[in-house]
């Protein structure tokens, strides 16, 4: 009799834990499963306006940007390198692929002013420059000034001196679109310097054309 009682008890428990002979089937089952919520697809981010990377064996990071030029909107590849020369100065070197050859078309200095403590702002200024024989005559008065506002996470640009005469956004993008496409998601000195350099190539390309005798698509 003892064993018969044990077998009966096992039969009862097997019903509770999914056995073949449950005691009873409940009729008031409540479904606690999570309701299906429609999720909006994540927008595909726009491709960056420029890309950067160090070449193998080189300490300098070279960035690449394409600018459409001339009546036929020919895409011209530009390479630019920004090299730190101290706490408040960079060197800017720009090459363009013309006739299948990478040619130096612009060289200048970038001056930095750190006002983050007092104003939450950081200023990057690219000086205009022109090639003379084997050297470069860097202007002290003509420049593209860019102020990065750390509170608003935005860059505001201003042409200083004669730089305004070099403005040229005939490349298929609006100035607002270029500004948005180059602004880094957060502040970092090197990234902001690169962003301002890219903006300079896109929006003030006449300064590059005036710097040398190299022929760009017209």
C-alpha positions as a LaTeX table, in Angstrom:
\begin{tabular}{lrrr}
\hline
Residue & $x$ (\AA) & $y$ (\AA) & $z$ (\AA) \\
\hline
Unk1 & 0.00 & 0.00 & 0.00 \\
Unk2 & 2.88 & 2.36 & 0.78 \\
Unk3 & 4.27 & 2.07 & $-2.75$ \\
Unk4 & 0.83 & 2.55 & $-4.26$ \\
Unk5 & 0.47 & 5.83 & $-2.32$ \\
Unk6 & 3.90 & 7.00 & $-3.51$ \\
Unk7 & 2.97 & 6.28 & $-7.13$ \\
Unk8 & $-0.27$ & 8.23 & $-6.71$ \\
Unk9 & 1.60 & 11.22 & $-5.30$ \\
Unk10 & 4.09 & 11.14 & $-8.20$ \\
Unk11 & 1.19 & 11.19 & $-10.61$ \\
Unk12 & $-0.19$ & 14.30 & $-8.93$ \\
Unk13 & 3.17 & 16.17 & $-9.08$ \\
Unk14 & 3.72 & 15.16 & $-12.70$ \\
Unk15 & 0.53 & 17.01 & $-13.53$ \\
Unk16 & 1.88 & 20.21 & $-11.97$ \\
Unk17 & 5.29 & 20.05 & $-13.74$ \\
Unk18 & 4.18 & 19.18 & $-17.24$ \\
Unk19 & 3.70 & 15.41 & $-17.02$ \\
Unk20 & 1.42 & 13.44 & $-19.22$ \\
Unk21 & $-1.39$ & 13.17 & $-16.67$ \\
Unk22 & $-2.24$ & 16.60 & $-15.20$ \\
Unk23 & $-4.91$ & 16.72 & $-12.56$ \\
Unk24 & $-6.88$ & 19.46 & $-14.27$ \\
Unk25 & $-6.60$ & 21.89 & $-17.11$ \\
Unk26 & $-7.28$ & 25.49 & $-16.01$ \\
Unk27 & $-9.79$ & 27.34 & $-18.13$ \\
Unk28 & $-8.99$ & 30.92 & $-17.03$ \\
Unk29 & $-5.37$ & 31.23 & $-18.27$ \\
Unk30 & $-4.09$ & 34.82 & $-18.25$ \\
Unk31 & $-1.50$ & 35.72 & $-20.92$ \\
Unk32 & 1.31 & 37.77 & $-19.34$ \\
Unk33 & 3.45 & 37.93 & $-22.49$ \\
Unk34 & 4.91 & 41.35 & $-23.42$ \\
Unk35 & 2.79 & 43.15 & $-26.02$ \\
Unk36 & 4.41 & 43.73 & $-29.39$ \\
Unk37 & 5.34 & 47.40 & $-29.87$ \\
Unk38 & 6.12 & 48.76 & $-33.30$ \\
Unk39 & 9.68 & 50.15 & $-33.37$ \\
Unk40 & 10.55 & 52.95 & $-35.76$ \\
Unk41 & 13.56 & 52.07 & $-37.93$ \\
Unk42 & 16.77 & 53.94 & $-37.07$ \\
Unk43 & 17.58 & 56.47 & $-39.81$ \\
Unk44 & 20.67 & 55.64 & $-41.81$ \\
Unk45 & 23.38 & 58.21 & $-40.94$ \\
Unk46 & 24.71 & 60.32 & $-43.78$ \\
Unk47 & 28.24 & 59.49 & $-44.92$ \\
Unk48 & 30.95 & 61.78 & $-43.51$ \\
Unk49 & 32.05 & 64.67 & $-45.69$ \\
Unk50 & 35.68 & 63.73 & $-45.14$ \\
Unk51 & 37.58 & 60.73 & $-43.81$ \\
Unk52 & 40.95 & 60.51 & $-42.12$ \\
Unk53 & 43.54 & 57.83 & $-41.52$ \\
Unk54 & 47.28 & 57.44 & $-41.01$ \\
Unk55 & 49.21 & 55.86 & $-43.85$ \\
Unk56 & 51.37 & 52.89 & $-42.98$ \\
Unk57 & 54.70 & 54.06 & $-41.57$ \\
Unk58 & 53.62 & 57.72 & $-41.40$ \\
Unk59 & 53.01 & 59.64 & $-38.13$ \\
Unk60 & 50.74 & 62.16 & $-39.86$ \\
Unk61 & 47.02 & 61.58 & $-40.32$ \\
Unk62 & 45.94 & 62.43 & $-43.86$ \\
Unk63 & 42.31 & 63.30 & $-44.54$ \\
Unk64 & 40.48 & 62.97 & $-47.85$ \\
Unk65 & 37.64 & 65.12 & $-49.18$ \\
Unk66 & 36.11 & 65.49 & $-52.63$ \\
Unk67 & 34.87 & 68.79 & $-53.97$ \\
Unk68 & 32.82 & 69.17 & $-57.13$ \\
Unk69 & 34.17 & 71.96 & $-59.30$ \\
Unk70 & 33.56 & 73.78 & $-62.56$ \\
Unk71 & 30.55 & 73.84 & $-64.86$ \\
Unk72 & 30.60 & 70.07 & $-65.19$ \\
Unk73 & 30.87 & 69.62 & $-61.41$ \\
Unk74 & 34.00 & 67.52 & $-61.75$ \\
Unk75 & 34.89 & 65.81 & $-58.47$ \\
Unk76 & 38.42 & 66.74 & $-57.42$ \\
Unk77 & 40.03 & 64.74 & $-54.62$ \\
Unk78 & 41.80 & 66.78 & $-51.97$ \\
Unk79 & 44.14 & 65.46 & $-49.29$ \\
Unk80 & 44.83 & 67.57 & $-46.23$ \\
Unk81 & 47.11 & 67.13 & $-43.24$ \\
Unk82 & 46.92 & 69.10 & $-39.98$ \\
Unk83 & 50.07 & 68.83 & $-37.88$ \\
Unk84 & 50.39 & 70.23 & $-34.36$ \\
Unk85 & 53.29 & 72.63 & $-33.87$ \\
Unk86 & 52.74 & 73.46 & $-30.22$ \\
Unk87 & 49.93 & 74.33 & $-27.85$ \\
Unk88 & 48.37 & 77.01 & $-30.06$ \\
Unk89 & 49.46 & 76.35 & $-33.63$ \\
Unk90 & 48.99 & 73.80 & $-36.42$ \\
Unk91 & 50.31 & 73.53 & $-39.95$ \\
Unk92 & 47.83 & 72.92 & $-42.77$ \\
Unk93 & 48.95 & 71.20 & $-45.95$ \\
Unk94 & 46.50 & 70.62 & $-48.83$ \\
Unk95 & 47.10 & 68.54 & $-51.94$ \\
Unk96 & 44.76 & 68.12 & $-54.92$ \\
Unk97 & 44.73 & 65.42 & $-57.56$ \\
Unk98 & 45.13 & 67.35 & $-60.83$ \\
Unk99 & 45.79 & 65.53 & $-64.08$ \\
Unk100 & 46.17 & 62.29 & $-62.17$ \\
Unk101 & 48.96 & 63.71 & $-59.99$ \\
Unk102 & 48.75 & 64.71 & $-56.34$ \\
Unk103 & 50.01 & 68.31 & $-56.16$ \\
Unk104 & 50.62 & 70.63 & $-53.21$ \\
Unk105 & 48.17 & 73.52 & $-53.67$ \\
Unk106 & 48.08 & 75.18 & $-50.25$ \\
Unk107 & 50.23 & 75.52 & $-47.16$ \\
Unk108 & 49.56 & 77.71 & $-44.14$ \\
Unk109 & 49.32 & 77.98 & $-40.37$ \\
Unk110 & 46.29 & 77.47 & $-38.13$ \\
Unk111 & 46.20 & 79.59 & $-34.97$ \\
Unk112 & 44.29 & 78.39 & $-31.91$ \\
Unk113 & 42.79 & 80.40 & $-29.03$ \\
Unk114 & 41.52 & 78.50 & $-26.00$ \\
Unk115 & 38.67 & 80.37 & $-24.26$ \\
Unk116 & 37.01 & 77.27 & $-22.82$ \\
Unk117 & 37.46 & 78.30 & $-19.20$ \\
Unk118 & 36.02 & 81.81 & $-19.50$ \\
Unk119 & 33.55 & 81.48 & $-22.38$ \\
Unk120 & 33.20 & 77.77 & $-23.24$ \\
Unk121 & 34.56 & 78.59 & $-26.69$ \\
Unk122 & 37.53 & 77.52 & $-28.78$ \\
Unk123 & 38.78 & 79.49 & $-31.80$ \\
Unk124 & 40.47 & 77.99 & $-34.86$ \\
Unk125 & 41.81 & 80.40 & $-37.49$ \\
Unk126 & 43.23 & 79.40 & $-40.87$ \\
Unk127 & 45.43 & 82.10 & $-42.39$ \\
Unk128 & 45.35 & 82.86 & $-46.11$ \\
Unk129 & 48.56 & 82.04 & $-47.94$ \\
Unk130 & 50.20 & 82.33 & $-51.37$ \\
Unk131 & 53.13 & 80.49 & $-52.86$ \\
Unk132 & 56.16 & 82.57 & $-53.82$ \\
Unk133 & 58.91 & 80.64 & $-55.59$ \\
Unk134 & 59.82 & 77.91 & $-53.10$ \\
Unk135 & 58.24 & 79.46 & $-50.01$ \\
Unk136 & 54.79 & 80.44 & $-48.79$ \\
Unk137 & 53.74 & 83.98 & $-47.89$ \\
Unk138 & 51.28 & 83.55 & $-45.02$ \\
Unk139 & 48.91 & 86.47 & $-44.45$ \\
Unk140 & 48.55 & 88.00 & $-41.01$ \\
Unk141 & 45.30 & 89.84 & $-41.81$ \\
Unk142 & 43.23 & 87.51 & $-44.02$ \\
Unk143 & 41.85 & 84.37 & $-42.42$ \\
Unk144 & 38.90 & 82.03 & $-41.91$ \\
Unk145 & 37.90 & 82.24 & $-38.26$ \\
Unk146 & 35.88 & 79.44 & $-36.68$ \\
Unk147 & 34.55 & 79.49 & $-33.11$ \\
Unk148 & 33.44 & 76.21 & $-31.54$ \\
Unk149 & 30.74 & 76.73 & $-28.91$ \\
Unk150 & 31.02 & 73.91 & $-26.35$ \\
Unk151 & 27.59 & 74.63 & $-24.85$ \\
Unk152 & 25.76 & 74.47 & $-28.17$ \\
Unk153 & 28.13 & 71.98 & $-29.83$ \\
Unk154 & 28.30 & 74.05 & $-32.99$ \\
Unk155 & 30.86 & 75.93 & $-35.07$ \\
Unk156 & 30.33 & 79.48 & $-36.32$ \\
Unk157 & 32.48 & 80.71 & $-39.20$ \\
Unk158 & 33.62 & 84.23 & $-40.07$ \\
Unk159 & 35.75 & 85.56 & $-42.91$ \\
Unk160 & 38.40 & 87.96 & $-41.62$ \\
Unk161 & 39.97 & 90.66 & $-43.83$ \\
Unk162 & 40.16 & 89.72 & $-47.50$ \\
Unk163 & 39.09 & 86.12 & $-46.90$ \\
Unk164 & 35.49 & 87.05 & $-47.76$ \\
Unk165 & 36.49 & 87.48 & $-51.43$ \\
Unk166 & 37.47 & 83.79 & $-51.55$ \\
Unk167 & 34.03 & 82.46 & $-50.59$ \\
Unk168 & 32.76 & 79.90 & $-53.13$ \\
Unk169 & 30.14 & 77.25 & $-52.37$ \\
Unk170 & 29.50 & 76.27 & $-56.00$ \\
Unk171 & 29.96 & 72.58 & $-55.23$ \\
Unk172 & 26.42 & 71.22 & $-54.99$ \\
Unk173 & 25.86 & 71.56 & $-51.23$ \\
Unk174 & 24.38 & 74.36 & $-49.18$ \\
Unk175 & 26.61 & 76.13 & $-46.68$ \\
Unk176 & 24.36 & 74.89 & $-43.86$ \\
Unk177 & 24.74 & 71.30 & $-45.07$ \\
Unk178 & 28.55 & 71.61 & $-45.18$ \\
Unk179 & 28.61 & 73.10 & $-41.69$ \\
Unk180 & 26.46 & 70.28 & $-40.34$ \\
Unk181 & 28.49 & 67.60 & $-42.14$ \\
Unk182 & 31.85 & 68.70 & $-40.75$ \\
Unk183 & 30.86 & 69.47 & $-37.13$ \\
Unk184 & 32.19 & 66.70 & $-34.84$ \\
Unk185 & 29.74 & 65.13 & $-32.35$ \\
Unk186 & 31.82 & 66.32 & $-29.41$ \\
Unk187 & 34.73 & 68.65 & $-28.77$ \\
Unk188 & 38.29 & 67.46 & $-29.31$ \\
Unk189 & 40.95 & 69.89 & $-30.49$ \\
Unk190 & 42.38 & 67.78 & $-33.31$ \\
Unk191 & 38.94 & 66.87 & $-34.67$ \\
Unk192 & 37.79 & 70.50 & $-34.63$ \\
Unk193 & 40.94 & 71.59 & $-36.49$ \\
Unk194 & 40.25 & 68.96 & $-39.16$ \\
Unk195 & 36.59 & 69.98 & $-39.37$ \\
Unk196 & 37.48 & 73.65 & $-39.95$ \\
Unk197 & 40.06 & 72.62 & $-42.58$ \\
Unk198 & 37.44 & 70.60 & $-44.44$ \\
Unk199 & 35.04 & 73.55 & $-44.33$ \\
Unk200 & 37.80 & 75.81 & $-45.68$ \\
Unk201 & 38.33 & 73.52 & $-48.69$ \\
Unk202 & 34.63 & 73.35 & $-49.45$ \\
Unk203 & 33.52 & 76.95 & $-48.82$ \\
Unk204 & 36.66 & 79.04 & $-49.44$ \\
Unk205 & 38.30 & 77.16 & $-52.27$ \\
Unk206 & 39.12 & 80.35 & $-54.16$ \\
Unk207 & 41.77 & 80.97 & $-51.49$ \\
Unk208 & 43.39 & 77.70 & $-52.55$ \\
Unk209 & 43.10 & 78.54 & $-56.24$ \\
Unk210 & 44.65 & 81.97 & $-55.63$ \\
Unk211 & 47.53 & 80.44 & $-53.71$ \\
Unk212 & 49.17 & 78.71 & $-56.70$ \\
Unk213 & 49.11 & 78.61 & $-60.49$ \\
Unk214 & 47.69 & 75.09 & $-60.60$ \\
Unk215 & 44.67 & 74.72 & $-62.88$ \\
Unk216 & 41.42 & 73.45 & $-61.40$ \\
Unk217 & 38.32 & 72.48 & $-63.44$ \\
Unk218 & 36.45 & 75.61 & $-64.53$ \\
\hline
\end{tabular}
